[in-house]
Amino acid sequence: MSTREYDLIVIGAGPVGENVADRATQGGLRVAIVESELVGGECSYWACMPSKALLRSGAALRAARDVDGARQAMTGSIDVAATLRRRDAVVHDWDDASQVEWLQGAGIDLVRGHGRLSGEREVTVTGEDGGTTVLTARHAVAISTGTAALLPDIPGLRDARPWTSRDATGVRDVPASLAILGGGVVGSEMATLFTSFGVPVTMIARSGLLGGVEPFAGEAVAKALTDAGADLRTGVEVARVERDSSGQVVLSLSDGSTVRAAEILVATGRVPRTADIGLEVVGLEPGAWLDVDDTMRVRGVDWLYGVGDVNHRVLLTHQGKYQARAAGDVIAARAHGAAVDDAPWGRHVATADHAVVPQVVFTAPEVAAVGHTEKSATAAGIRTRVLDYDMSWVAGASTFADHYQGKARAIVDEERRVLVGATFVGPEVGEMLHAATIAIMGEVPIDRLWHAVPSYPTLSEVWLRWLEEFGR
Ligand SMILES: Cc1cc2nc3c(=O)[nH]c(=O)nc-3n(C[C@H](O)[C@H](O)[C@H](O)COP(=O)(O)OP(=O)(O)OC[C@H]3O[C@@H](n4cnc5c(N)ncnc54)[C@H](O)[C@@H]3O)c2cc1C
């Protein structure tokens, strides 16, 4: 056993932990980061990066097929093996050497192994060989251990050896058929992917697709998946799962029907990776989400921080990294006894988590949303004006593709005359989202937006159409 002392210890070197460590180091602290798997975390190797790399081949093919002249050159179907090779390159063959090099360059010490709180400001790391290292922190410990897939309590499911998102994004042998349980972002993206590979997909989505966004977005994705051959079952639940003697997975549904598939992917949510990190040492419940304030400090433990997915504020990489910038900076400020800027929208708080969260879903069509939906704006008591526009009507759509289909919705707060939400559905709309994020975040008055002139002919002309519909 060896003992080392630092200013800050970060448990979990995913995108969030890395950024907490980096900001605190830039703030003059000595930082150790503990990682039990790969430096770079879920996002780099099993989530964002491989999924988006895999989805891109199908998106590029669909785009080319919708442009006369390019379409004629598209004579084959998707090359699955080449797509998987591209994914392997994007995840560096699950080798974290480049991220370790980055940590070294940033002056952060890496301790490999499983980290657990073992006392006040103390973390014990158990290495692969069983050896332990005790790290003590002069100022703080930050937990950024992320999440794992949730396996619902369905009879027979665990014994049926279900896939989780890791198996789907790390796929090597494409299954002959796939059942997907869950209609959220992961389920919808993976249904898009495997249908693009020509795999028969059956999706069981109790309450439709993409529940958190405007209903027209989920409906558009559901229609596109069905048109692409997926079998979408909504309004039903899985009562039982078993793997039969031929190796097939058999799902018994609540409506009495049966679904058979070579594999089943469970995409029904996430659980925090906090079951075995010593939370009991500080009187917290193992396995629970970490309850934090806006500086990411765990309520009731003034030296402990919970940053990223593990605090359940927003389960997205960019939002977690935003929290990490605030947390790394505030930990350094508190360590130096400097002023803390924790008023809303201050440097040391992640205020946008409550107000302006952008998200792109890489389905076909893409869905890009930020801020309020019509439903959430109304529930928040905002006097709402909804502006809908068919994106195929803007000039940019006709040069972009031969049959562009899409829809854009703006939610305007009529009293304050500012945008409070935007949703785009259509090919490539993800790249349009940041303009809306800035307009909402900056509370740019509608009257001023008239002077933000979208380029002709681009899809962004939809902004002008919204303004025309709203009126001056
Ligand atoms: C299939 C899929 C696709 C996604 N796509 C996107 C996307 O396109 N865009 C987006 O913004 N978000 C996406 N997400 C969400 C995104 O992956 C997470 O929001 C992000 O990874 C959270 O980062 P994190 O650093 O908090 O946690 P993680 O990335 O989960 O990293 C946590 C790290 O902590 C380590 N760890 C855990 N416990 C311990 C311990 N006790 N000791 C030491 N180390 C430990 C883990 O090994 C891991 O490396 C996706 C998620 C999934 C499942």
The ligand as a MOL file (V3000), in Angstrom:
LIG
                    3D

  0  0  0     0  0            999 V3000
M  V30 BEGIN CTAB
M  V30 COUNTS 53 58 0 0 0
M  V30 BEGIN ATOM
M  V30 1 C -25.1220 4.8290 -26.6610 0
M  V30 2 C -24.9640 6.2060 -26.1030 0
M  V30 3 C -24.7730 7.2680 -26.9600 0
M  V30 4 C -24.5960 8.5540 -26.4580 0
M  V30 5 N -24.4300 9.5640 -27.3410 0
M  V30 6 C -24.2560 10.8270 -26.8780 0
M  V30 7 C -24.0520 11.9040 -27.7750 0
M  V30 8 O -24.0440 11.7400 -28.9980 0
M  V30 9 N -23.8590 13.1360 -27.2650 0
M  V30 10 C -23.8700 13.3670 -25.9160 0
M  V30 11 O -23.6990 14.5210 -25.5090 0
M  V30 12 N -24.0600 12.3630 -25.0330 0
M  V30 13 C -24.2450 11.0970 -25.4870 0
M  V30 14 N -24.4080 10.0760 -24.5890 0
M  V30 15 C -24.3050 10.3670 -23.1440 0
M  V30 16 C -22.8140 10.4520 -22.7510 0
M  V30 17 O -22.1750 9.2380 -23.0520 0
M  V30 18 C -22.6650 10.7640 -21.2800 0
M  V30 19 O -23.4080 11.9310 -20.9780 0
M  V30 20 C -21.1990 11.0000 -20.9190 0
M  V30 21 O -20.4130 9.8760 -21.2050 0
M  V30 22 C -21.0650 11.3660 -19.4350 0
M  V30 23 O -19.7140 11.5850 -19.1370 0
M  V30 24 P -19.1440 11.2810 -17.6770 0
M  V30 25 O -17.7040 11.6630 -17.7360 0
M  V30 26 O -20.0320 11.8690 -16.6650 0
M  V30 27 O -19.2690 9.6940 -17.5130 0
M  V30 28 P -18.6190 8.5030 -18.3520 0
M  V30 29 O -18.3420 8.8790 -19.7390 0
M  V30 30 O -19.5340 7.3520 -18.1000 0
M  V30 31 O -17.2330 8.2510 -17.6420 0
M  V30 32 C -17.1620 7.7570 -16.3310 0
M  V30 33 C -15.8030 7.1330 -16.1280 0
M  V30 34 O -15.6580 6.7810 -14.7690 0
M  V30 35 C -15.0210 5.5210 -14.6780 0
M  V30 36 N -15.3500 4.9230 -13.3810 0
M  V30 37 C -16.5790 4.5460 -12.9370 0
M  V30 38 N -16.4940 4.1060 -11.6660 0
M  V30 39 C -15.1950 4.2090 -11.3080 0
M  V30 40 C -14.4850 3.9170 -10.1100 0
M  V30 41 N -15.1060 3.4740 -9.0050 0
M  V30 42 N -13.1440 4.1230 -10.0940 0
M  V30 43 C -12.5060 4.5950 -11.1820 0
M  V30 44 N -13.1290 4.8950 -12.3360 0
M  V30 45 C -14.4600 4.7120 -12.3840 0
M  V30 46 C -15.5810 4.7600 -15.8530 0
M  V30 47 O -14.7470 3.6690 -16.1930 0
M  V30 48 C -15.6100 5.8510 -16.9220 0
M  V30 49 O -14.4090 5.8940 -17.6220 0
M  V30 50 C -24.6160 8.7770 -25.0580 0
M  V30 51 C -24.8160 7.7100 -24.1780 0
M  V30 52 C -24.9880 6.4370 -24.6900 0
M  V30 53 C -25.1960 5.3040 -23.7280 0
M  V30 END ATOM
M  V30 BEGIN BOND
M  V30 1 1 1 2
M  V30 2 1 2 3
M  V30 3 2 2 52
M  V30 4 2 3 4
M  V30 5 1 4 5
M  V30 6 1 4 50
M  V30 7 2 5 6
M  V30 8 1 6 7
M  V30 9 1 6 13
M  V30 10 2 7 8
M  V30 11 1 7 9
M  V30 12 1 9 10
M  V30 13 2 10 11
M  V30 14 1 10 12
M  V30 15 2 12 13
M  V30 16 1 13 14
M  V30 17 1 14 15
M  V30 18 1 14 50
M  V30 19 1 15 16
M  V30 20 1 16 17
M  V30 21 1 16 18
M  V30 22 1 18 19
M  V30 23 1 18 20
M  V30 24 1 20 21
M  V30 25 1 20 22
M  V30 26 1 22 23
M  V30 27 1 23 24
M  V30 28 2 24 25
M  V30 29 1 24 26
M  V30 30 1 24 27
M  V30 31 1 27 28
M  V30 32 2 28 29
M  V30 33 1 28 30
M  V30 34 1 28 31
M  V30 35 1 31 32
M  V30 36 1 32 33
M  V30 37 1 33 34
M  V30 38 1 33 48
M  V30 39 1 34 35
M  V30 40 1 35 36
M  V30 41 1 35 46
M  V30 42 1 36 37
M  V30 43 1 36 45
M  V30 44 2 37 38
M  V30 45 1 38 39
M  V30 46 1 39 40
M  V30 47 2 39 45
M  V30 48 1 40 41
M  V30 49 2 40 42
M  V30 50 1 42 43
M  V30 51 2 43 44
M  V30 52 1 44 45
M  V30 53 1 46 47
M  V30 54 1 46 48
M  V30 55 1 48 49
M  V30 56 2 50 51
M  V30 57 1 51 52
M  V30 58 1 52 53
M  V30 END BOND
M  V30 END CTAB
M  END
